[in-house]
Amino acid sequence: MLDLQGRRKSVRKSSIRARVDKFGWQANSSVIFIALGLIFILTIYLVLNDRKILKRESALSQNIKS
């Protein structure tokens, strides 16, 4: 890096920032994949639950008609 006068500045990273830079992308991608997995599981649950509710409603409407 250069400062305003064109001289080189020494960039010294803290140990926490160095770890974030080293593992930041991996941690970020794992969070994304975990979130996608949870969304997928939740979607399957909601679809199955919705089908169960629709079956229950159709059974109720059949009972009311007869």
C-alpha positions in Angstrom: 0.0 0.0 0.0 1.1 3.5 -0.7 0.4 6.6 1.4 -0.5 10.0 0.1 3.1 10.8 -0.7 3.7 7.6 -2.6 5.7 5.9 0.2 5.1 2.3 1.1 3.1 1.8 4.3 3.5 -1.4 6.3 0.2 -3.1 6.7 0.1 -5.1 9.9 -3.0 -7.2 10.5 -4.2 -8.3 13.8 -4.5 -12.0 14.5 -8.3 -11.9 14.5 -8.4 -10.1 11.1 -5.8 -12.5 9.7 -8.0 -15.5 10.8 -11.1 -13.8 9.3 -9.2 -13.2 6.0 -8.0 -16.8 6.0 -11.3 -18.5 7.0 -13.8 -15.8 6.0 -14.9 -17.3 2.7 -15.2 -20.8 4.1 -17.3 -19.6 7.0 -19.4 -17.5 4.7 -20.1 -20.3 2.3 -20.9 -22.8 5.1 -23.4 -20.4 6.5 -25.1 -20.0 3.1 -25.2 -23.8 2.6 -26.7 -24.4 6.1 -29.3 -21.7 5.5 -30.2 -23.3 2.1 -30.5 -26.7 3.8 -32.8 -25.3 6.4 -34.9 -23.5 3.8 -35.2 -26.8 1.8 -36.3 -28.7 4.9 -38.8 -26.0 5.8 -40.2 -26.0 2.3 -40.8 -29.8 2.3 -42.4 -29.5 5.7 -44.7 -26.7 4.6 -45.7 -28.6 1.4 -46.6 -31.8 3.4 -48.4 -29.8 6.0 -50.4 -27.9 3.4 -51.4 -31.2 1.7 -52.6 -32.6 5.1 -54.7 -29.5 5.7 -56.2 -29.7 2.2 -57.1 -33.4 2.8 -58.7 -32.5 6.1 -60.7 -29.7 4.6 -62.0 -31.8 1.7 -63.0 -34.5 4.2 -64.9 -31.9 6.3 -66.7 -30.6 3.2 -67.6 -34.1 2.2 -69.1 -34.7 5.7 -71.1 -31.5 5.5 -72.5 -32.3 2.1 -73.7 -35.8 3.1 
